[in-house]
């Protein structure tokens, strides 16, 4: 008799075997015709220029994360909009509180400046300003 943990272990082992088998079969059956273009980095149809070690602006990641956070929260509004009448005033108030928290989060991000694409760069202190004697 197999316990529930034994069933889970067998399922995980079968999943691993399946993944490894698919990789091996695809390696054996796929054609291997390397060309210069296939080894180039793909950049939206453009030919790559410059070094691949270019530093990206962190703004790309911040904007993407903010988009994902608010996108997931907005998706949660659809089930609420369809069912809030079943819960009466309580369901309506819970949805309004959720919208208020969502609005406060958006206002916070706006006030913080994370929704601005081009932020002003801070001026680094100059050495002569720091060492200048105060009169």
Long-range contacts (C-beta under 8 A, 24 or more apart in sequence): 59-117, 59-119, 62-114, 63-114, 63-115, 63-117, 66-109, 66-114, 66-115, 69-105, 70-102, 70-105, 70-106, 73-98, 73-102, 73-105, 74-102
